Amino acid sequence: LLQIKKYQWLLPGLIASVIVLSLILLSLAGIFEYTNLRLIQQIIWDDYIQRIISFTIYQSLLSALLSIIIALPLALSVRKYLQYRMLRIILSLAWLSFVLPVIIGVFAIIKLHGVSGWFSDISVHFGYGKLNYIYGMNGILLAHIFFNVPFAIRIILFSLNSVPAELWRIAIQNNFNRWNIFTQIEWPAIRYNLFVTAAVIFSLCFTSFVVVLILGGGPKYSIIEVALYYALKIEFNIDRAVSLGIIQIFIASCIVLIILSFTKSSKIEPYTKLKMHNSNLENKKALVFDSLMLIISILIFFLPILALVISCLSAFSYVTVFENPALLNSIYWTLLLGLSSGIISLVISIMFLITIRKLIISYRIRWLANLLELSGNLILILPPVLLGTGIFLSLRNTYNIQEIAPYIIIGINTLTVIPFTLRIIGPEYLRVSYMYDKLFHAYNISGVIRLLKYELPLLRGSFATAFAVAVTLSMGDLGVISLFGSTEIRTLPLYIYQSLGSYRMDYASVGIFILLMLVISIIFISEYLLGERDD
């Protein structure tokens, strides 16, 4: 009994791994049932598929690189003014770009950059022609920057929390210039997380089929998942779809292995959260640079959302909402599935981190901790559409899929958002553990009491952000709900997509506006009510 109690910290991580791996293996079982090696070989040697594979990797690399390049100076500028509430609100609105449902984000970008968008209207006003740059590689990169830069900014800001207050005092005393501050203080704090963040963004862009489907502009700018989607939904060719999915899994797995081989383990030092403005370190040039960064952020994040809101408000009507049972039903399922997936993903992430913390701090078994973390991130190499297809193929002869559809949707959405909750909570959780682990052991504080009574108040901000991300990303899912949804089970993204498909633009605009308001409400409640007292 004592031996069991001694190793009970292993249980949370093992249970979390079993849950994640069970769903993935269930999907793979259905996929391998339809695997055709000869067909896979034919597809690999097809010239068109080879071009698609090359473009998929190229646009993912370029999108990740541009996102990091833009996010780094923005985060370093924003950090200096975090004591201003207005800037924190602006930062939360920028965060909206990342958690915004993809179909809404793409719609917002088209409203700003499209042929009939604001920039095109300005061009016509000054005597030039309509602008037609949105479709193709330009549009794909614009969308990926819009969605992923806020995520990179948040991770960089969390990484800067590891800088002790003493270092800033030393910098002031020694009159560090901006370059010294970056090379001696900021870069050492962010460099380890930067590569992993770029890898997560790469994985997101690698499977970003909605963006490429709408903004790609044709077969020249297509990715593997778009080809998979056409094979599954348009051609009804399950064998070809599965073959393309296996090719994508293989390529993504190779890329993940390369990423892991270059990832270094970082030593996490005690930290002090800073909300101070280091006025002695700034000059007029720095203020000009920070102002320029603010203007760039407005152009990237706020103008598309503003264009979207104005467009939706013109079509909004309370009668359209309350006299439309299909819309009300969609709101119900959006909240139910989104909140369920968000809460479960948060619980599973905490279970992973409890075991990872013990492995790293108490036993120094980092390779096993990395392996455990990898099991939580496996979904990044498996497209949610393919994961859902595999689960459908595995269960269709055993269960009535429509009856268990909500549970399947919650399960897949939970797996999809776990990598983000792990990245948001993980660094903060390990820092707090490094600071207080010996104190907890000295007073024999452990288990649920340690988590809820002591760690949760210290990590309130991180938990609130992770919850907001998990819920809003789950609420915005379109791929999985399009596979398992029906007239009874339909979320707002599916309602919007179906309304656009049937040319009911007023219905689609109202759905977009309501979904946008729900996302903003979740972020506000999480960050300013649940997470406000983080300090």
C-alpha positions in Angstrom: 0.0 0.0 0.0 2.9 2.4 0.8 4.5 1.6 -2.5 1.3 2.3 -4.4 1.0 5.6 -2.5 4.6 6.5 -3.3 4.0 6.3 -7.0 0.4 7.5 -7.1 1.6 10.7 -8.9 2.1 8.5 -12.0 -1.6 7.8 -12.3 -2.9 11.2 -13.6 -0.4 11.3 -16.5 -0.9 7.6 -17.3 -4.7 8.0 -17.3 -4.5 11.1 -19.5 -2.2 9.3 -22.0 -4.5 6.3 -22.1 -7.5 8.5 -22.9 -5.6 10.4 -25.7 -4.0 7.3 -27.2 -7.2 5.3 -27.1 -9.0 7.8 -29.3 -6.1 8.0 -31.7 -5.7 4.2 -31.9 -9.5 3.8 -32.4 -9.2 6.1 -35.4 -6.1 4.5 -36.8 -7.8 1.1 -36.6 -10.6 2.3 -38.9 -8.1 4.0 -41.2 -5.8 0.9 -41.6 -8.9 -1.1 -42.5 -9.1 0.9 -45.7 -5.3 1.1 -46.3 -4.3 0.2 -49.8 -0.5 0.2 -50.2 -0.6 0.0 -54.0 -2.9 3.1 -54.1 -0.6 5.0 -51.7 2.4 4.2 -54.0 0.5 5.5 -57.0 -0.6 8.7 -55.2 3.0 9.4 -54.0 4.4 9.2 -57.6 1.6 11.4 -59.0 3.1 14.8 -60.1 0.1 16.8 -58.8 0.3 15.2 -55.3 4.1 15.9 -55.2 3.4 19.6 -56.0 0.7 19.6 -53.2 3.1 18.1 -50.7 5.9 20.6 -51.6 3.5 23.5 -51.3 2.0 22.2 -48.0 5.5 22.2 -46.4 6.6 25.5 -48.0 3.6 27.5 -47.0 3.7 26.1 -43.4 7.4 27.0 -43.0 6.9 30.5 -44.5 3.8 31.1 -42.4 5.5 30.0 -39.1 8.6 32.1 -39.9 6.6 35.3 -40.7 4.4 34.8 -37.6 7.5 34.6 -35.3 9.2 37.5 -37.0 6.2 39.7 -36.6 5.2 38.5 -33.1 8.7 39.0 -31.5 9.0 42.8 -31.8 5.3 43.2 -31.0 5.6 41.2 -27.8 8.7 43.0 -26.7 7.0 46.4 -27.3 3.7 45.4 -25.5 5.5 44.0 -22.4 6.7 47.5 -21.4 3.2 48.9 -21.1 1.3 46.0 -19.5 0.4 48.2 -16.4 -2.1 50.1 -18.6 -5.5 48.5 -18.5 -6.4 49.8 -22.0 -3.4 47.9 -23.5 -4.4 44.7 -21.7 -7.8 45.1 -23.3 -6.2 45.6 -26.7 -4.0 42.5 -26.1 -7.1 40.5 -25.4 -8.7 41.7 -28.6 -5.6 40.7 -30.5 -5.9 37.3 -28.8 -9.3 37.2 -30.3 -7.7 36.7 -33.7 -6.1 33.4 -32.7 -9.2 31.9 -31.0 -11.6 33.3 -33.7 -13.3 30.5 -35.6 -11.5 30.0 -38.9 -14.6 30.6 -41.1 -15.2 34.0 -39.3 -11.6 35.0 -39.5 -11.4 34.3 -43.2 -14.7 36.2 -43.7 -13.2 39.2 -41.8 -10.0 39.1 -44.0 -12.0 39.1 -47.2 -14.1 42.0 -45.9 -10.9 44.0 -45.5 -8.6 42.7 -48.3 -11.1 41.2 -50.8 -12.0 42.6 -54.2 -15.0 44.3 -52.6 -13.2 45.0 -49.3 -12.2 48.2 -47.6 -8.7 48.5 -49.1 -10.1 47.8 -52.6 -12.7 50.6 -52.1 -10.0 53.0 -51.0 -8.0 52.1 -54.1 -11.0 52.8 -56.4 -11.6 56.1 -54.5 -8.2 57.4 -55.4 -8.5 56.5 -59.0 -6.9 53.1 -59.1 -8.5 49.7 -60.0 -9.9 47.1 -57.6 -7.2 45.1 -55.7 -7.1 41.4 -56.4 -4.3 40.1 -54.2 -6.3 38.2 -51.6 -6.5 34.8 -53.4 -3.5 32.5 -53.6 -0.3 32.6 -51.6 -0.9 36.2 -50.4 -4.2 35.4 -48.9 -3.0 32.2 -47.2 -0.1 34.1 -45.6 -2.3 37.0 -44.5 -4.8 34.6 -42.8 -2.1 32.6 -41.1 -0.4 35.7 -39.7 -3.8 37.0 -38.6 -4.6 33.7 -36.7 -1.1 32.8 -35.3 0.8 35.9 -34.4 -1.4 36.5 -31.2 -0.6 32.9 -30.1 3.1 33.6 -30.5 2.8 36.9 -28.7 1.2 35.3 -25.7 3.8 32.6 -25.4 6.6 35.1 -25.7 5.0 37.2 -22.9 4.7 34.2 -20.7 8.3 33.3 -21.3 9.4 36.8 -20.3 7.8 36.2 -16.9 10.9 34.0 -16.1 13.1 37.2 -16.0 13.9 38.0 -12.3 13.3 41.6 -11.1 16.9 41.8 -10.2 18.0 41.6 -13.8 15.9 44.7 -14.7 17.4 46.6 -11.8 20.9 45.6 -13.0 20.0 46.8 -16.5 18.9 50.2 -15.2 22.0 50.6 -13.0 24.3 49.8 -16.0 22.4 51.9 -18.5 21.7 49.1 -20.9 20.7 50.1 -24.4 17.9 48.4 -26.3 20.2 45.8 -28.0 21.8 44.9 -24.6 18.4 44.4 -23.1 17.4 42.1 -25.9 20.6 40.0 -26.0 21.3 39.8 -22.3 17.8 39.6 -20.7 15.0 39.0 -23.2 16.5 36.6 -25.7 17.7 34.0 -23.1 14.2 34.0 -21.6 12.3 33.4 -24.8 14.7 31.4 -27.1 13.8 27.9 -25.8 10.0 28.4 -26.1 10.3 30.3 -29.5 11.3 27.2 -31.5 8.5 25.0 -30.0 6.0 27.8 -30.6 7.1 28.0 -34.3 6.7 24.2 -34.5 3.1 24.5 -33.2 2.3 27.2 -35.7 3.9 25.1 -38.5 1.6 22.2 -37.5 -1.5 24.5 -37.5 -0.6 25.8 -41.0 0.1 22.3 -42.2 -3.5 21.2 -41.5 -5.2 24.6 -42.2 -7.6 23.4 -44.8 -10.4 26.0 -44.3 -8.0 28.8 -45.0 -6.5 27.2 -48.1 -9.9 25.9 -49.3 -11.4 29.4 -49.4 -8.3 31.6 -50.1 -6.2 29.3 -52.1 -7.9 30.3 -55.3 -7.5 27.1 -57.2 -5.5 23.8 -57.5 -2.2 25.6 -57.8 -2.4 26.6 -54.1 -3.7 23.5 -52.5 -2.5 21.4 -49.5 -2.8 17.7 -48.6 -5.9 18.1 -46.4 -7.8 20.0 -49.1 -7.1 17.0 -51.5 -8.2 14.7 -48.6 -11.4 16.7 -48.2 -12.3 16.6 -51.9 -11.7 12.8 -52.0 -13.9 12.3 -48.9 -16.7 14.7 -49.4 -16.9 15.4 -53.1 -15.7 12.1 -54.7 -16.8 9.8 -51.8 -13.6 7.9 -52.4 -12.7 6.6 -48.9 -9.7 4.6 -50.1 -8.1 7.7 -51.7 -8.9 9.9 -48.7 -7.4 7.4 -46.3 -4.3 7.1 -48.5 -3.8 10.8 -48.5 -4.3 10.9 -44.8 -1.6 8.3 -44.2 0.8 10.3 -46.4 0.0 13.4 -44.3 0.6 11.5 -41.1 3.9 10.2 -42.3 5.2 13.6 -43.4 4.0 15.3 -40.2 5.6 12.6 -38.1 8.9 13.1 -39.8 8.7 16.8 -39.3 7.9 16.4 -35.6 10.9 14.0 -35.1 13.1 16.7 -36.7 11.7 19.3 -34.4 12.2 17.2 -31.3 15.8 16.4 -32.3 16.5 20.2 -32.3 14.6 21.1 -29.2 16.8 21.7 -26.1 15.7 21.4 -22.5 15.7 24.7 -20.7 16.4 25.3 -17.0 13.4 27.1 -15.4 14.4 29.6 -12.8 12.2 31.2 -10.1 10.6 34.3 -11.5 8.7 37.4 -10.5 5.8 38.6 -12.5 6.4 42.2 -13.6 3.7 44.8 -14.4 6.2 47.7 -14.1 7.3 50.1 -16.8 11.1 50.4 -17.0 11.1 54.1 -17.8 14.9 54.5 -17.3 15.5 52.1 -20.1 13.5 53.9 -22.8 14.2 56.8 -25.1 12.4 58.6 -27.9 13.6 56.1 -30.5 12.1 53.3 -28.5 8.8 55.2 -28.1 8.6 55.7 -31.9 9.3 52.0 -32.5 6.7 51.0 -30.0 4.1 53.3 -31.7 5.0 51.8 -35.1 4.4 48.3 -33.6 1.0 49.4 -32.3 0.0 50.7 -35.8 1.1 47.4 -37.4 -1.0 45.4 -34.8 -4.0 47.5 -35.6 -3.6 46.9 -39.3 -3.2 43.2 -38.8 -5.7 42.4 -36.1 -8.3 45.1 -35.5 -9.2 46.4 -39.0 -10.4 42.9 -40.2 -12.5 42.5 -37.0 -13.9 46.0 -37.4 -14.9 45.4 -41.0 -16.5 42.1 -40.0 -18.5 43.7 -37.1 -19.8 46.6 -39.3 -20.8 44.1 -42.0 -22.7 41.9 -39.5 -24.4 44.7 -37.7 -26.0 45.9 -40.9 -27.7 42.5 -41.2 -28.5 41.9 -37.5 -32.1 41.7 -36.3 -33.5 40.4 -33.1 -36.5 39.0 -35.0 -34.1 37.0 -37.1 -32.6 35.5 -33.9 -35.6 34.7 -31.8 -37.9 33.6 -34.6 -35.3 31.2 -36.0 -35.4 27.8 -34.1 -32.4 26.5 -36.2 -30.3 29.4 -35.0 -31.3 29.0 -31.3 -30.6 25.2 -31.5 -27.1 26.0 -33.0 -26.3 28.4 -30.1 -27.3 25.7 -27.6 -25.1 23.0 -29.2 -22.2 25.5 -29.7 -22.1 26.3 -26.0 -22.7 22.7 -24.8 -20.0 21.1 -27.0 -17.6 24.0 -26.6 -17.7 24.3 -22.8 -17.6 20.5 -22.4 -14.5 20.1 -24.7 -12.8 23.1 -23.0 -13.3 21.8 -19.4 -12.3 18.2 -20.2 -9.1 19.4 -22.1 -8.1 21.6 -19.1 -8.6 18.6 -16.7 -6.5 16.3 -19.0 -3.8 18.9 -19.4 -3.5 19.2 -15.6 -3.3 15.4 -15.3 -0.4 15.4 -17.7 1.4 18.3 -16.0 1.1 16.7 -12.5 3.1 13.7 -13.6 5.5 15.7 -15.8 6.2 18.0 -12.8 7.2 15.0 -10.7 9.3 13.4 -13.4 11.3 16.7 -14.0 11.6 18.1 -10.5 11.8 15.1 -8.2 13.2 12.3 -10.4 15.0 14.3 -13.1 13.7 11.9 -15.8 13.3 14.5 -18.5 13.1 12.0 -21.5 10.1 10.3 -19.9 8.5 13.7 -19.2 9.1 14.7 -22.9 7.5 11.4 -24.0 4.5 12.0 -21.9 4.1 15.5 -23.3 4.5 14.2 -26.8 1.5 11.9 -26.3 -0.6 15.0 -25.5 0.6 16.7 -28.7 0.1 13.7 -31.1 -3.0 15.3 -32.5 -0.9 18.0 -34.2 0.2 15.4 -36.8 -3.3 13.9 -37.3 -5.9 16.1 -39.0 -9.1 16.3 -37.0 -11.1 15.5 -40.2 -9.1 12.3 -40.7 -9.3 11.5 -37.0 -13.1 11.8 -37.2 -13.2 9.7 -40.4 -11.2 6.9 -38.7 -13.5 6.9 -35.6 -16.5 6.8 -37.9 -15.1 3.8 -39.8 -14.3 2.0 -36.6 -17.7 2.5 -34.9 -20.2 2.6 -37.7 -20.9 -1.2 -37.5 -21.2 -1.3 -33.7 -23.0 1.9 -32.7 -25.6 4.3 -34.1 -23.2 7.2 -35.0 -25.9 9.8 -34.7 -26.7 8.8 -31.1 -23.0 9.0 -29.9 -22.1 12.0 -32.2 -21.9 14.6 -29.4 -19.5 12.4 -27.5 -17.3 11.9 -30.6 -17.3 15.6 -31.3 -16.3 16.4 -27.7 -13.6 13.8 -27.7 -12.0 15.0 -31.0 -12.2 18.7 -30.0 -10.7 17.9 -26.6 -7.7 16.3 -28.3 -7.4 19.2 -30.7 -7.0 21.8 -28.0 -4.8 19.9 -25.5 -1.5 21.0 -27.2 -2.5 24.7 -26.7 -3.6 24.3 -23.0 -0.4 22.4 -22.3 1.7 25.2 -23.9 -0.1 27.9 -22.0 -0.3 26.3 -18.5 2.9 24.2 -18.7 5.7 26.8 -18.4 3.9 28.7 -15.5 3.0 25.5 -13.7 6.6 24.3 -13.8 8.0 27.6 -12.6 5.6 27.6 -9.6 6.6 24.0 -8.9 10.3 24.9 -8.9 9.7 27.7 -6.5 7.4 26.0 -4.0 7.9 22.2 -4.4 10.2 21.8 -1.4 7.9 24.0 0.7 4.9 21.8 -0.2 6.9 18.6 0.7 8.0 20.1 4.0 4.4 20.7 5.1 3.2 17.5 3.5 0.8 19.3 1.1 0.0 17.2 -2.0 -2.7 16.0 -4.3 -6.0 17.9 -4.9 -5.4 20.2 -1.9 -2.1 21.4 -3.3 -3.6 22.0 -6.7 -6.9 23.7 -5.8 -5.9 25.6 -2.6 -2.3 26.7 -3.4 -1.3 26.2 -7.1 -4.6 27.4 -8.7 -4.5 30.9 -7.1 -0.9 31.3 -8.3 -1.8 30.1 -11.8 -5.1 31.8 -12.1 -4.2 33.9 -15.2 -2.7 30.9 -17.1 -5.7 28.7 -16.3 -8.1 31.5 -17.4 -6.3 32.0 -20.7 -6.1 28.2 -21.3 -9.8 27.8 -20.6 -10.7 30.7 -23.0 -8.6 29.2 -25.8 -9.9 25.7 -25.3 -13.6 26.7 -25.2 -13.4 29.2 -28.1 -11.4 26.9 -30.4 -13.9 24.1 -29.7 -16.8 26.4 -30.3 -15.3 27.4 -33.7 -14.8 23.8 -35.0 -16.2 23.2 -38.5 -14.4 20.1 -39.8 -15.5 17.6 -37.2 -19.1 18.9 -36.9 -19.5 18.8 -40.7 -18.8 15.0 -40.5 -21.0 14.2 -37.5 -23.5 17.1 -37.4 -27.2 16.8 -38.5 -30.3 18.9 -38.5 -30.6 18.1 -34.7 -26.9 18.5 -33.8 -25.6 21.7 -35.5 -23.3 24.3 -34.2 -23.0 28.0 -35.3 -20.0 27.4 -37.6 -22.0 24.7 -39.4 -25.1 26.9 -39.5 -23.0 29.7 -41.0 -21.4 27.4 -43.6 -24.8 26.0 -44.6 -26.4 29.5 -44.8 -23.5 30.7 -47.0 -24.0 27.5 -49.2 -27.7 28.3 -49.7 -27.0 32.0 -50.3 -28.8 33.2 -47.1 -26.3 35.9 -46.5 -28.5 37.6 -43.8 -28.8 34.4 -41.8 -25.0 33.8 -42.2 -24.2 37.4 -41.0 -26.4 37.0 -37.9 -24.8 33.7 -37.1 -21.3 35.2 -37.5 -22.2 38.1 -35.3 -23.6 35.9 -32.5 -20.6 33.5 -32.6 -18.2 36.6 -32.5 -20.1 37.9 -29.4 -19.9 34.5 -27.7 -16.1 34.3 -28.3 -15.6 37.8 -27.0 -17.8 37.0 -23.9 -15.8 33.9 -23.1 -12.5 35.8 -23.4 -13.8 38.6 -21.2 -15.3 36.3 -18.5 -12.1 34.2 -18.4 -9.5 36.9 -18.4 -11.2 39.8 -16.6 -13.4 37.9 -14.1 -11.7 34.5 -13.5 -8.1 35.6 -14.2 -8.0 39.2 -13.0 -6.6 38.5 -9.6 -3.6 36.5 -10.9 -1.0 38.6 -9.1 
